[in-house]
Every structure is written in C-alpha cells, then in structure tokens.
Amino acid sequence: MSEIMSSEKKEPKQSSGPASDGVHQLKWIPWGSTESDDNVFVPIVTQNENGPCPLLAICNVLILRNLLVIPPGETLITSQRLMDLLGSCLFQCRPNDLSETEVTNYEQNVGDAISVFPRLLTGLDINVKFNSVSGFEFTQELSIFDLLSVPLYHGWLPEPSDQQSYPLVSSSTYNQLVEQAINDRSSDDSAKVNAAIVITDFLESTASQLTYHGLCELNRVVSEGELCVFFRNNHFNTMLKRNNELLLLVTDFGFLNELGHVWHVLSDIDDSGSFLDSNFKPSSNLPQTVTQRFTGEEIDVPMEVEERETEKKEEPKVPEYTAELDTQIAMDLMSEEEQPIQPVDSPTEASIATRQLLADEELAMRLHQEELSREIEAFGGGGGGGGGGGEASHHPPSSKEEYEQIALRERRERRRTSKQDNGCSIL
C-alpha cells in the first residue's frame, strides 16, 4: 500500500492543549433543527495533531445521530472509552428481523470489526475506486462503516471531459494506478509510457484528492440531511448535507473555544468556504460570549480577522409606550413653552457697545501710527541737509524710539507756536 493513502492526519498543528495522547477535549454545541432554547447540547470530540481521525469521524456521526451518548458535564474522553462506546453501538445497531443464521453471521462480523478497532487509532488502509464517490475497495476495516450504517464518500474523480486521463483512471483503483505508473514508465512500449505519464500527471494535479467533478457528484449523491464520513487529504471528516450544501464538522482542537467555527462549507476544491456556527449561521453573527450550558463556563468567542466583516450597528431601542411616558412628554412640552424665547446668536446692547469701543480704539491707534510715521519720515529726510537748529547738527537718531521722541517734541513745539500766533499761551 502506498504511503499517500495512509489516513493519518498531516495538517499543521494549530493549537496545543492539555489533552495528552489518547485523551480528547469535548466541545459542547447546541444541536437541533431550530434556534430555540430547546435544542439538545451534544459533545463534539475534537482532534489533536495526528489524532485518530477515523475513530473520531465515526463517533461524531453517531453522537449527532444520538446513537452514542456521552453524559453532560464531561470535558474529556479517552480513545479507549470511545472504542468501548463504539462496540456497544455495533450490538445496538443489529437489525431486528434477522434469522438465526443471520444473527450468527452478524455477531461474527461484529467480532471481526471490533478486532480491528485499534487500527482506527493509527489510520486505515483506504484504496479509492475512481468510478464513483462511494467507490472503495472493501477491507475488514471498512466493514465497521457498513455495520454502523455510516456512509463513506470521497470526491476524487477524473473529469469526464479529459479524454486522456478519464479512460485510464475511471476504471481503476488508486493502488492499480500507482502500480501501473511505476511499471510502465520504463517500458519499451510507447503507449504504456504515455499512459504512465498521464496517470502520473493526474495523481500530481489532484493531490488534494478532490476534483470539481467529484464535488458535483457529491452534491448529487449525498442525500439532504445525511450524516456521513468524507475522505480527503488522507483524512476522515464528519460531513452533513443541509440546504444543498456540504458541511464539514470542525473538529480540530485549535477551534475548541471558538463556537463560531462548528461547520465549514465544502464549496470549492481549495477550501475557500466559510465557517458556520451550530445554527448554520455565518460565524461573524455570533455574540461576543456564549455560556456553555453544561459546564457553566463562559467562553470568549474571538472575532475573525481574515474573514472580519464590519460589525452590524445596533439599532436604537424605542421605549415602550406607557401612560407614564405620555404624561412625561406632555410635562416636558409645557415646560418648554413657559421658558422665554431667546434668539440664538442675538447680540445684547453691552456686546454692541464693547465692539464699538474696540473699533474706535483700533481706528485711533491706526491714525496715530500713520501720523508718527509721516513725521519720522519727514524728520529723517531733512537730517542730511545740515543747517537749522541746535540739535540738527548732531548725528541722526539711531533708533525708531529716538525718532518718535524727537517727533513728539517737534509736534509740541508746532502746537505751542500755533497757539501763540492766535494770541493764546499755554499756562
């Protein structure tokens, strides 16, 4: 058996947890057809890195079918206990209308299935048939799925439009293709060499083990509301079809406390589907915290950043109408009518007078500055002429302050002379 078909999980580790090997955390979620408070809370068995995905996928299907029951309040469960519960389910699923011979055969098959339970912990040997989504070569391990009536599907189908690969691939199993590709690549027959090349190209180009044709066939074959196991990427997933959508149960331990990540929509071969909560709503619609009913533990639900949508703003709450509310509104209106109406920006007399005074002072200062400037310019311009009074023979003023002082003395002198000419004197 080639290594590629080993069913051990090879996804990167997302989170480390306290659970050791063989011990699994339980994630309790509401489960039912509606969003009412009457929904039953059920545990989802989460998976650590490289955990026993075949065992967990089967057990989670039976839990959601209410055939495998774990008491409320439990947060951990061992792989051994899961196998014990699975064995009990095998005996409970025995049909009632079997003959004595058929009962003997059934019990023999159950015994054979239980004997291979340990292989559920390490991975199953799966040999895919490429002719249908339910095509698998029968093995003793796969008898467990049959006895529990758990359908097993894959989506690894060749495209019918590919005239080269479809005839070669659709009639074979995975093991046959690998053997043919290895043996015929060194053949002297060119047709066999070409076939080996086509097979190799198909296996390499569909390494994710899901094609668009396979996805379409899954949507066509899987029944509405059917709980089943889906094999892809050497991993077993619990799958549900709801409203014509294929949903994969999120069991990775990294999402243990994220109640917005319960289902992942299988809508494309590149895993671009969105996450849904237990009510099948987009995870961004969840409240910030959710109280887990069975453990009493308040769990913070982190908001997504990659797929973060703008949070919806809450609409303002309208108060409920009551007689007291009506009376309060009437009293508020009467109080507003009794108050004098004040114009909103209406200037008072004091403010008008203040602004007028400031304007007059500003005008007087501006006129005074202009007068000083003219006198300073007149005085400075005649300083270089040399003749005149006693101070004119000195050096010119060295600063504006000196100009102003001199101009002030000159202005006083002119006023005094003007008054003397009019027969007046300054006492």
DAKA-V993815 format. One record per residue. N is the residue number from 1. RES is the residue in three letters. D_FIRST is the distance of its C-alpha to the first C-alpha in whole Angstrom. Layout:
n=<N/N>
res=<RES/RES>
d_first=<D_FIRST/D_FIRST>
//
This chain:
n=<1/2/3/4/5/6/7/8/9/10/11/12/13/14/15/16/17/18/19/20/21/22/23/24/25/26/27/28/29/30/31/32/33/34/35/36/37/38/39/40/41/42/43/44/45/46/47/48/49/50/51/52/53/54/55/56/57/58/59/60/61/62/63/64/65/66/67/68/69/70/71/72/73/74/75/76/77/78/79/80/81/82/83/84/85/86/87/88/89/90/91/92/93/94/95/96/97/98/99/100/101/102/103/104/105/106/107/108/109/110/111/112/113/114/115/116/117/118/119/120/121/122/123/124/125/126/127/128/129/130/131/132/133/134/135/136/137/138/139/140/141/142/143/144/145/146/147/148/149/150/151/152/153/154/155/156/157/158/159/160/161/162/163/164/165/166/167/168/169/170/171/172/173/174/175/176/177/178/179/180/181/182/183/184/185/186/187/188/189/190/191/192/193/194/195/196/197/198/199/200/201/202/203/204/205/206/207/208/209/210/211/212/213/214/215/216/217/218/219/220/221/222/223/224/225/226/227/228/229/230/231/232/233/234/235/236/237/238/239/240/241/242/243/244/245/246/247/248/249/250/251/252/253/254/255/256/257/258/259/260/261/262/263/264/265/266/267/268/269/270/271/272/273/274/275/276/277/278/279/280/281/282/283/284/285/286/287/288/289/290/291/292/293/294/295/296/297/298/299/300/301/302/303/304/305/306/307/308/309/310/311/312/313/314/315/316/317/318/319/320/321/322/323/324/325/326/327/328/329/330/331/332/333/334/335/336/337/338/339/340/341/342/343/344/345/346/347/348/349/350/351/352/353/354/355/356/357/358/359/360/361/362/363/364/365/366/367/368/369/370/371/372/373/374/375/376/377/378/379/380/381/382/383/384/385/386/387/388/389/390/391/392/393/394/395/396/397/398/399/400/401/402/403/404/405/406/407/408/409/410/411/412/413/414/415/416/417/418/419/420/421/422/423/424/425/426/427>
res=<MET/SER/GLU/ILE/MET/SER/SER/GLU/LYS/LYS/GLU/PRO/LYS/GLN/SER/SER/GLY/PRO/ALA/SER/ASP/GLY/VAL/HIS/GLN/LEU/LYS/TRP/ILE/PRO/TRP/GLY/SER/THR/GLU/SER/ASP/ASP/ASN/VAL/PHE/VAL/PRO/ILE/VAL/THR/GLN/ASN/GLU/ASN/GLY/PRO/CYS/PRO/LEU/LEU/ALA/ILE/CYS/ASN/VAL/LEU/ILE/LEU/ARG/ASN/LEU/LEU/VAL/ILE/PRO/PRO/GLY/GLU/THR/LEU/ILE/THR/SER/GLN/ARG/LEU/MET/ASP/LEU/LEU/GLY/SER/CYS/LEU/PHE/GLN/CYS/ARG/PRO/ASN/ASP/LEU/SER/GLU/THR/GLU/VAL/THR/ASN/TYR/GLU/GLN/ASN/VAL/GLY/ASP/ALA/ILE/SER/VAL/PHE/PRO/ARG/LEU/LEU/THR/GLY/LEU/ASP/ILE/ASN/VAL/LYS/PHE/ASN/SER/VAL/SER/GLY/PHE/GLU/PHE/THR/GLN/GLU/LEU/SER/ILE/PHE/ASP/LEU/LEU/SER/VAL/PRO/LEU/TYR/HIS/GLY/TRP/LEU/PRO/GLU/PRO/SER/ASP/GLN/GLN/SER/TYR/PRO/LEU/VAL/SER/SER/SER/THR/TYR/ASN/GLN/LEU/VAL/GLU/GLN/ALA/ILE/ASN/ASP/ARG/SER/SER/ASP/ASP/SER/ALA/LYS/VAL/ASN/ALA/ALA/ILE/VAL/ILE/THR/ASP/PHE/LEU/GLU/SER/THR/ALA/SER/GLN/LEU/THR/TYR/HIS/GLY/LEU/CYS/GLU/LEU/ASN/ARG/VAL/VAL/SER/GLU/GLY/GLU/LEU/CYS/VAL/PHE/PHE/ARG/ASN/ASN/HIS/PHE/ASN/THR/MET/LEU/LYS/ARG/ASN/ASN/GLU/LEU/LEU/LEU/LEU/VAL/THR/ASP/PHE/GLY/PHE/LEU/ASN/GLU/LEU/GLY/HIS/VAL/TRP/HIS/VAL/LEU/SER/ASP/ILE/ASP/ASP/SER/GLY/SER/PHE/LEU/ASP/SER/ASN/PHE/LYS/PRO/SER/SER/ASN/LEU/PRO/GLN/THR/VAL/THR/GLN/ARG/PHE/THR/GLY/GLU/GLU/ILE/ASP/VAL/PRO/MET/GLU/VAL/GLU/GLU/ARG/GLU/THR/GLU/LYS/LYS/GLU/GLU/PRO/LYS/VAL/PRO/GLU/TYR/THR/ALA/GLU/LEU/ASP/THR/GLN/ILE/ALA/MET/ASP/LEU/MET/SER/GLU/GLU/GLU/GLN/PRO/ILE/GLN/PRO/VAL/ASP/SER/PRO/THR/GLU/ALA/SER/ILE/ALA/THR/ARG/GLN/LEU/LEU/ALA/ASP/GLU/GLU/LEU/ALA/MET/ARG/LEU/HIS/GLN/GLU/GLU/LEU/SER/ARG/GLU/ILE/GLU/ALA/PHE/GLY/GLY/GLY/GLY/GLY/GLY/GLY/GLY/GLY/GLY/GLY/GLU/ALA/SER/HIS/HIS/PRO/PRO/SER/SER/LYS/GLU/GLU/TYR/GLU/GLN/ILE/ALA/LEU/ARG/GLU/ARG/ARG/GLU/ARG/ARG/ARG/THR/SER/LYS/GLN/ASP/ASN/GLY/CYS/SER/ILE/LEU>
d_first=<0/4/7/9/7/8/12/14/17/18/21/24/26/29/31/32/33/35/32/30/26/26/29/29/32/34/35/38/38/41/39/41/42/45/46/49/49/48/45/42/41/37/35/32/29/28/25/25/23/20/21/19/19/18/21/23/23/23/26/28/28/29/32/33/33/35/34/32/36/36/40/42/42/39/37/34/32/29/26/27/30/28/26/29/30/27/28/31/30/28/31/34/32/32/34/38/39/36/38/38/35/33/34/32/29/29/29/27/24/25/25/22/21/23/21/18/20/19/15/17/18/15/13/11/7/9/8/12/14/17/20/21/21/20/17/14/12/14/13/15/15/16/19/20/21/22/25/26/26/24/23/20/20/18/20/18/20/21/25/27/29/27/28/26/22/23/23/20/18/19/19/15/12/10/7/10/12/10/10/14/14/13/15/18/19/21/22/26/26/27/26/22/22/24/21/18/21/21/17/17/20/19/15/18/21/19/17/18/17/20/23/26/26/23/26/28/27/26/30/30/28/28/32/34/34/31/29/25/22/20/17/17/16/13/16/18/22/25/26/30/31/35/38/35/33/30/30/27/28/29/27/27/30/31/33/34/38/38/39/39/35/34/32/31/31/28/31/29/26/27/27/31/32/35/35/37/38/38/41/39/41/41/40/43/46/45/48/48/47/46/47/44/46/44/45/48/46/47/44/45/43/42/43/41/42/39/40/43/46/50/51/53/56/58/61/64/65/68/70/71/74/77/81/81/79/81/84/83/82/86/87/85/87/90/90/89/92/94/93/95/94/93/93/89/91/94/96/99/103/102/99/101/104/101/100/103/104/101/102/106/105/102/105/107/105/104/108/109/106/107/111/110/108/111/114/111/111/115/115/113/114/118/117/117/121/123/126/127/127/126/122/122/123/120/116/114/112/109/107/106/108/111/111/111/114/116/115/116/119/120/120/122/125/125/125/128/130/129/130/134/134/134/137/134/133/130/132>
//
